[in-house]
Amino acid sequence: MTDYNLIFGGVLTFNILVTFRASSYWTKYFPTKPVVDDAEKSDTEAPKKAEDPPESDTDDEPKPLLEATEDNVEEDDVEKGAKLELSSSSSAASDAAANIRHAHLLRKYLVVYLLAALSDWLQGPYVYALYDAYGYSQHDIAVLFVAGFGSSMVFGSFVGGMADQCGRRKFVILFAITYALSCMTKHFKNFTILMIGRLLGGIATSLLFSVFEAWLIGAHATAGVMSHLGKSFSSAQYGNSIVAIVAGQIANRAANHAEFQPTSADSGFYTGGYLGPFDVSMLTLIACGLLATSLWEENFGKSEQDDDDSSKKSSATGALKTAYSATVRSPDILSCGIISSLFEGRRVLDCLLVDSS
């Protein structure tokens, strides 16, 4: 039988090496000397030859005015060169300081964000399997799934605005608490409790895909490193892909670690089996919330108190109207939303069909 873990490990290692080679870290740790062409050498040697003017045999009289003018030109060139050197050195120092601030900010963000992503990836493949192990019908399982997606749709409409007003770090901590409570409900073979867990999971999903990125953008603006924002998103998405693969391995081992059974014959509280990934996810969420509390600074959305219609924009209804207008007026935003909706809908349908079969 083919060892798929070995294949995944080899492909993942190759992917990491290629990505590292194409990134800026390669030039940082393995700098290369610039190659000077012959044409560049001739260009640099040409001014040196021009510095020595040809001697004149016909005119031997001194020209004090011309010499004084040449001396002034040389002094101006020296001053300009010194100013350029000073500006370039200050610019290099500023870039170096910005790189240090960005590296520190990126480390703080990735530690928390990748833990949050790990907690989400751990649960995904085992939600349907757990409900099926409890003995629920396909219709009941579909109702639970729809409740979770509906909760995410409703709360995702205004949870971002609430985070901007109340503080994004607070809502990251709220995400960890909400998702951990959702994991706890999975231990109960009770449809009502499982429904509450799905609603909490929908809220947590809305927070995961909105608050973290909002905090990252605000932190970049505060640190003055907005030019590095694209690199931060790229690192986060690549790390998310790696975490997804690792989560699959961890979840599989956790699901096979213990037997799925109730704590007692009359108890509706279960342990082991498909609940293992949810328990690991709960521990990951606790670590995520604690690290966000200790590492992240609080930031808020843009204040609009000086605007005449600030009360309208700050309300939930006003925020929804503004978002709707921006979506309808921008073809790019509308197209992106439609494509994302179709992609996510097809992905969820595939999960349901594969799990049910």
DOVEXPA-709657 format. One line per 8 residues: number of its first residue (from 1); for each residue x, y, z of C-alpha. Coordinates in steps of 0.05 Angstrom, whole numbers. Each point is the difference from the previous one (the first is absolute). Layout:
NUM) X Y Z; ...
END
This chain:
1) 0 0 0; 26 69 -18; 26 41 58; -37 65 -12; 30 32 61; 69 -8 -31; -24 29 -66; -33 60 35
9) 63 11 40; 44 0 -61; -45 47 -40; -7 46 60; 76 3 10; 10 15 -74; -53 55 3; 33 32 60
17) 69 -1 -33; -26 31 -65; -39 53 38; 61 17 42; 44 5 -62; -50 48 -33; -9 44 62; 41 58 25
25) 27 -42 57; 46 -36 -50; 36 65 -18; 2 19 74; 36 -63 22; 37 -16 -65; 19 67 -31; 31 0 -69
33) 54 47 -25; -23 46 -57; 31 -15 -68; 30 60 -35; -2 -2 -76; 55 26 -45; -46 56 -23; -9 24 72
41) 75 -3 11; 12 44 -61; -53 49 25; 33 5 68; 70 8 -30; -22 53 -50; -8 57 52; 69 -16 29
49) 31 13 -68; -39 63 -8; 28 28 65; 68 14 -31; -10 54 -53; 48 2 -59; 58 48 7; -1 60 -46
57) 64 18 -36; -26 66 -26; -28 31 63; 49 2 58; -29 60 37; -33 -14 69; -76 6 5; -16 15 73
65) -74 13 -12; -10 -66 -35; 38 -37 56; -42 33 54; -64 -20 -37; 25 -71 -5; 15 -1 75; -71 24 16
73) -29 -53 -45; 41 -53 35; -23 25 69; -73 -2 -23; 9 -71 -25; 30 -21 66; -58 31 38; -51 -33 -45
81) 35 -66 7; 0 6 75; -74 17 1; -17 -59 -45; 42 -46 42; -34 25 63; -70 -7 -30; 14 -70 -26
89) 28 -22 67; -61 28 37; -46 -33 -50; 35 -66 9; -4 7 76; -75 16 -6; -12 -61 -44; 39 -44 48
97) -41 26 59; -65 -12 -39; 22 -71 -16; 14 -13 73; -68 26 21; -35 -41 -53; 37 -64 18; -20 10 73
105) -72 14 -18; -4 -59 -48; 25 -48 53; -52 23 50; -55 -6 -52; 19 -69 -27; 5 -32 68; -72 17 16
113) -30 -5 -69; 30 -68 -17; -25 -28 66; -70 25 -18; 6 -30 -70; 25 -65 30; -61 -5 46; -46 9 -60
121) 35 -51 -44; 0 -52 56; -76 0 4; -22 2 -73; 8 -72 -22; -34 -30 62; -63 41 10; -44 -43 -46
129) 34 -64 24; -15 17 72; -74 15 -13; -5 -65 -38; 33 -38 57; -53 28 47; -52 -33 -45; -33 62 -30
137) -32 -5 -68; 26 35 -61; -57 50 4; 16 18 73; 74 8 -18; -19 46 -58; -42 42 47; 59 7 47
145) 46 21 -57; -49 50 -27; -8 30 69; 75 11 5; 4 32 -69; -60 43 14; 30 24 65; 64 19 -35
153) -39 37 -54; -41 40 50; 54 18 50; 53 10 -54; -41 59 -26; 14 44 60; 53 -34 43; 55 37 -36
161) -30 68 16; -8 -20 73; 73 -20 3; 21 67 -29; -38 36 55; 13 -45 60; 71 -22 -16; 26 -54 -47
169) 44 -35 51; -61 -8 46; -37 -34 -57; 59 -46 -14; -4 -22 72; -76 -6 -8; 13 -44 -61; 43 -47 42
177) -52 -5 55; -59 -9 -48; 35 -54 -41; 23 -36 63; -71 -2 26; -22 -28 -68; 50 -56 8; -25 -16 69
185) -71 -9 -25; 23 -55 -46; 6 -47 60; -75 -1 11; -47 -46 -38; -56 51 2; -27 33 -62; -15 66 35
193) 70 6 30; 31 -19 -67; -43 54 -33; 27 51 49; 70 -23 -16; -12 10 -74; -26 70 12; 62 16 42
201) 44 -30 -55; -32 45 -52; 14 61 42; 72 -22 10; 9 -12 -74; -23 71 -15; 50 27 50; 57 -43 -28
209) -7 26 -70; -9 74 17; 30 22 66; 70 -29 -8; 13 35 -66; -30 65 26; 47 -2 59; 60 -13 -46
217) -17 60 -45; -9 46 61; 66 -24 31; 37 14 -66; -29 70 -3; 20 14 72; 71 -27 -10; 9 39 -65
225) 14 -62 -42; -60 0 -47; 47 -15 -59; 14 -68 32; -74 -19 4; 1 -43 -62; 58 -40 26; -36 -12 66
233) -62 -26 -35; 43 -45 -44; 36 -29 60; -66 -11 37; -32 -37 -59; 61 -43 -12; 3 -17 74; -74 -16 -1
241) 12 -51 -55; 55 -33 40; -44 0 62; -56 -34 -38; 45 -59 -18; 27 -6 70; -71 5 29; -22 -59 -42
249) 55 -44 28; -13 22 72; -76 -8 -6; 7 -70 -29; 43 -23 58; -46 33 51; -61 -34 -30; 32 -68 5
257) 30 10 69; -59 -24 42; -65 -37 -11; -64 40 -10; -46 -15 59; -43 33 53; 27 12 70; -55 -45 28
265) -58 -42 -25; -53 53 15; 43 60 -17; -6 43 -62; 71 25 8; 50 -34 -47; 76 -3 -4; 52 -27 -48
273) -5 -17 -74; -20 58 -44; -2 46 61; 76 -2 4; 12 53 -54; -49 47 34; 36 -8 67; 67 16 -33
281) -34 60 -34; -25 24 68; 70 0 28; 25 37 -61; -54 53 9; 19 10 73; 72 12 -21; -24 47 -56
289) -40 42 48; 55 4 52; 53 20 -51; -45 53 -31; -10 29 70; 74 3 14; 30 16 -68; -49 43 -38
297) -16 73 12; -71 24 -6; -20 39 -62; -65 28 -25; -32 20 -66; 3 70 -29; -36 51 43; -55 39 -36
305) -20 47 56; 17 61 -42; -47 -20 -56; -70 29 -4; -32 -68 -11; 43 -37 50; -61 -26 37; -26 -30 -63
313) 65 -34 -19; 14 -26 69; -66 -36 5; -7 -72 -23; -53 18 -51; 43 55 -29; 59 -46 -5; -41 -52 -37
321) -25 54 -49; 70 25 -11; 26 -70 -13; -57 -15 -47; 11 64 -40; 75 -14 -5; -13 -71 -24; -51 19 -53
329) 40 59 -27; 66 -37 -6; 1 -56 -52; 65 -27 30; -29 -8 70; -65 -30 -27; 38 -50 -44; 46 -19 57
337) -60 -12 46; -37 -43 -52; 62 -42 -15; 15 -10 74; -72 -19 14; -2 -51 -57; 67 -29 20; -17 -7 74
345) -70 -27 -16; 29 -54 -46; 53 -18 52; -53 -9 55; -44 -42 -46; 59 -44 -17; 14 -11 75; -73 -18 13
353) -5 -47 -59; 66 -35 14; -15 -8 74; -70 -25 -11; 24 -52 -49
END
